[in-house]
Amino acid sequence: MTKWLKLRQKDRILDLCCGTGRHSLALANAGYRVTGIDLSPVLLREARTNDPDGRVTWIECDMRALPDDTMFAERFDAVVNLFTSFGYFEEDSEQLKVLRQIRKALKPGGRFVIDVMNAGYTADHLVPHSKRVERGAVISETRRIEKGFIVKKIIVQEPNGSPRRYSERVKLYAPEQLSTMLNEAGLVLDTIYGGYEGEFYDARQSCRMIMVGHR
């Protein structure tokens, strides 16, 4: 990915929806100056725990509205949005806000990576139900496609506790749709990869749709 982004040592990277910071910390380890943004204080607390030396700047923020100061306006050489962290919102107008924030954060000519599920492959290979055990907890997941969204319901049952229930929903996009939205946001799509090793993108065979482009 760093090759796709044409990064140099000490370049500034914004990890948009950084979660617990696994990608942010890997990029920091590689010598880049990294800022990680997430809406969840719980995940950011774990990210800070995983970063005792404070190598990454962690900020709690909505991905649709980055802080409006000099730290974010045309500040970054690259923005990364990884592992299906795009498409959370009901309306495309809200997703477009995210893309416009990416443009705002990038220096002119700065590059981005947006990594999402490939809609065709996901529809063909959807697993309606699965169950696994992690640290003694039974995790049951059901999945369906509804109105263009993949909807996942999760039940976590620990040995001596009440079940915890969660839901996730992410919109599936065709490449033409995302390309149009990127253009509307002032971003240019250069390449689509089908996987993390730079595989050729195929609308039915590729499990990922990794969009790489620039401001």
C-alpha positions as CSV (number, residue, x, y, z in Angstrom):
1,M,0.0,0.0,0.0
2,T,2.8,2.4,0.8
3,K,4.1,1.8,-2.8
4,W,0.7,2.6,-4.2
5,L,0.6,5.8,-2.2
6,K,4.2,6.7,-3.3
7,L,5.1,7.6,0.2
8,R,8.4,8.9,1.5
9,Q,9.8,8.7,5.0
10,K,8.2,11.1,7.4
11,D,5.2,11.7,5.2
12,R,2.0,12.5,7.0
13,I,-0.8,9.9,6.9
14,L,-4.4,10.2,8.1
15,D,-5.9,6.8,9.1
16,L,-9.6,7.6,8.8
17,C,-11.6,5.2,11.0
18,C,-8.5,3.8,12.8
19,G,-10.3,1.6,15.3
20,T,-7.8,0.2,17.8
21,G,-4.9,1.4,15.7
22,R,-3.5,-1.7,14.1
23,H,-2.9,0.0,10.7
24,S,-1.9,3.4,12.3
25,L,0.8,1.7,14.4
26,A,2.1,-0.4,11.5
27,L,2.5,2.8,9.4
28,A,4.2,4.6,12.4
29,N,6.6,1.6,12.7
30,A,7.4,2.1,9.0
31,G,8.6,5.7,9.7
32,Y,5.5,7.8,8.8
33,R,3.9,10.5,10.9
34,V,0.4,9.2,11.5
35,T,-2.9,10.7,12.8
36,G,-5.7,8.2,13.6
37,I,-9.3,9.3,13.8
38,D,-12.3,7.3,15.1
39,L,-15.7,8.1,16.5
40,S,-15.5,5.4,19.2
41,P,-13.8,6.4,22.5
42,V,-13.7,2.8,23.5
43,L,-11.6,1.8,20.5
44,L,-9.4,4.9,20.8
45,R,-8.7,4.1,24.4
46,E,-7.4,0.7,23.3
47,A,-5.4,2.4,20.6
48,R,-3.7,4.6,23.1
49,T,-3.0,1.6,25.3
50,N,-1.3,0.0,22.4
51,D,0.8,3.1,21.8
52,P,2.5,3.8,25.1
53,D,5.1,6.0,23.5
54,G,2.6,8.2,21.8
55,R,3.9,7.8,18.3
56,V,0.4,8.3,16.7
57,T,-1.8,11.3,17.3
58,W,-5.3,9.9,18.3
59,I,-8.4,12.0,17.8
60,E,-12.0,11.3,18.5
61,C,-14.0,12.6,15.5
62,D,-16.8,12.0,13.1
63,M,-15.4,11.0,9.7
64,R,-17.9,13.4,8.0
65,A,-16.7,16.4,9.9
66,L,-12.9,16.7,10.6
67,P,-11.7,19.4,12.9
68,D,-11.7,22.7,10.9
69,D,-8.2,23.8,11.7
70,T,-4.7,23.9,10.2
71,M,-4.0,20.5,11.5
72,F,-6.4,19.0,8.9
73,A,-6.7,21.4,6.0
74,E,-4.3,20.2,3.2
75,R,-2.1,18.7,5.9
76,F,-1.6,15.1,4.8
77,D,0.3,13.4,2.0
78,A,-2.0,10.4,2.2
79,V,-5.4,9.3,3.6
80,V,-6.2,5.7,4.2
81,N,-9.6,4.2,4.9
82,L,-9.1,0.5,5.4
83,F,-10.9,-2.8,6.0
84,T,-14.5,-1.7,5.0
85,S,-14.8,1.5,6.9
86,F,-16.8,3.3,4.2
87,G,-20.5,3.1,3.5
88,Y,-22.0,3.3,7.0
89,F,-24.6,5.9,6.3
90,E,-28.2,5.6,5.0
91,E,-27.8,8.3,2.3
92,D,-25.2,8.7,-0.4
93,S,-25.0,12.4,0.5
94,E,-23.5,11.4,3.9
95,Q,-20.9,9.2,2.2
96,L,-20.1,12.1,-0.1
97,K,-19.3,14.2,3.0
98,V,-16.7,11.6,3.9
99,L,-15.0,11.9,0.5
100,R,-15.0,15.6,0.7
101,Q,-13.3,15.4,4.1
102,I,-10.7,13.2,2.5
103,R,-10.1,15.9,-0.2
104,K,-9.9,18.6,2.5
105,A,-7.3,16.7,4.4
106,L,-5.1,15.9,1.5
107,K,-2.4,18.2,0.1
108,P,-2.8,19.0,-3.6
109,G,-1.6,15.8,-5.3
110,G,-1.9,13.8,-2.1
111,R,-3.1,10.2,-2.5
112,F,-5.8,8.0,-0.9
113,V,-6.7,4.4,-0.5
114,I,-10.3,3.3,0.2
115,D,-10.6,-0.4,0.9
116,V,-14.1,-1.9,0.7
117,M,-15.8,-5.2,0.0
118,N,-16.4,-6.0,-3.7
119,A,-20.1,-6.0,-4.1
120,G,-20.3,-8.7,-6.8
121,Y,-18.1,-11.2,-5.0
122,T,-19.8,-10.5,-1.6
123,A,-23.3,-11.1,-3.1
124,D,-22.1,-14.4,-4.7
125,H,-20.3,-15.7,-1.6
126,L,-22.5,-14.4,1.3
127,V,-22.5,-16.7,4.3
128,P,-26.0,-16.4,5.9
129,H,-25.0,-17.8,9.2
130,S,-21.7,-18.6,11.1
131,K,-20.7,-19.4,14.6
132,R,-17.2,-19.4,16.3
133,V,-15.7,-19.5,19.8
134,E,-13.3,-16.8,20.9
135,R,-11.9,-16.8,24.5
136,G,-14.7,-19.0,25.6
137,A,-17.5,-16.8,24.1
138,V,-19.7,-18.1,21.4
139,I,-20.2,-15.6,18.6
140,S,-23.1,-16.1,16.2
141,E,-23.4,-14.0,13.1
142,T,-26.2,-13.7,10.5
143,R,-25.9,-11.8,7.3
144,R,-28.2,-10.7,4.5
145,I,-28.3,-8.1,1.7
146,E,-31.1,-5.6,2.1
147,K,-31.7,-2.6,-0.1
148,G,-28.1,-2.5,-1.2
149,F,-26.7,-2.9,2.3
150,I,-25.0,-5.9,3.8
151,V,-26.6,-6.3,7.2
152,K,-25.0,-8.3,10.0
153,K,-26.4,-9.2,13.3
154,I,-24.0,-10.5,16.0
155,I,-24.8,-12.3,19.3
156,V,-22.0,-12.8,21.8
157,Q,-22.8,-15.4,24.5
158,E,-20.2,-15.7,27.3
159,P,-20.3,-18.7,29.6
160,N,-21.8,-17.0,32.6
161,G,-23.4,-13.9,31.2
162,S,-26.4,-12.6,29.3
163,P,-26.1,-12.5,25.5
164,R,-24.8,-9.2,24.0
165,R,-26.4,-8.2,20.6
166,Y,-24.8,-5.9,18.0
167,S,-25.7,-5.0,14.4
168,E,-23.6,-3.7,11.5
169,R,-24.6,-2.3,8.2
170,V,-22.4,-1.3,5.2
171,K,-23.5,-0.2,1.8
172,L,-22.2,-2.1,-1.2
173,Y,-21.1,0.0,-4.2
174,A,-20.3,-0.8,-7.8
175,P,-17.0,0.7,-8.9
176,E,-18.8,3.1,-11.3
177,Q,-20.9,4.5,-8.4
178,L,-17.8,5.1,-6.2
179,S,-15.9,6.6,-9.1
180,T,-18.7,9.1,-9.8
181,M,-18.8,10.0,-6.1
182,L,-15.1,10.5,-5.9
183,N,-15.2,12.8,-8.9
184,E,-18.0,14.8,-7.4
185,A,-15.9,15.2,-4.2
186,G,-12.9,16.5,-6.2
187,L,-10.9,13.3,-6.1
188,V,-9.5,11.3,-9.0
189,L,-9.6,7.5,-9.1
190,D,-6.3,6.1,-10.6
191,T,-6.5,2.4,-10.0
192,I,-8.7,-0.4,-8.5
193,Y,-7.0,-3.4,-7.0
194,G,-8.8,-6.7,-6.2
195,G,-6.7,-7.6,-3.2
196,Y,-3.9,-6.5,-0.8
197,E,-1.1,-7.8,-3.0
198,G,-2.1,-5.6,-5.9
199,E,-4.2,-8.3,-7.7
200,F,-6.1,-7.3,-10.8
201,Y,-9.7,-6.2,-10.0
202,D,-12.5,-8.4,-11.3
203,A,-16.1,-7.5,-10.6
204,R,-17.0,-11.1,-9.7
205,Q,-13.8,-12.8,-8.6
206,S,-12.1,-10.2,-6.5
207,C,-13.0,-10.3,-2.8
208,R,-11.9,-6.6,-2.2
209,M,-12.3,-3.4,-4.1
210,I,-9.3,-1.2,-3.2
211,M,-9.6,2.2,-4.8
212,V,-6.4,4.3,-5.1
213,G,-6.3,7.8,-6.4
214,H,-5.3,11.4,-5.7
215,R,-6.5,14.9,-5.1
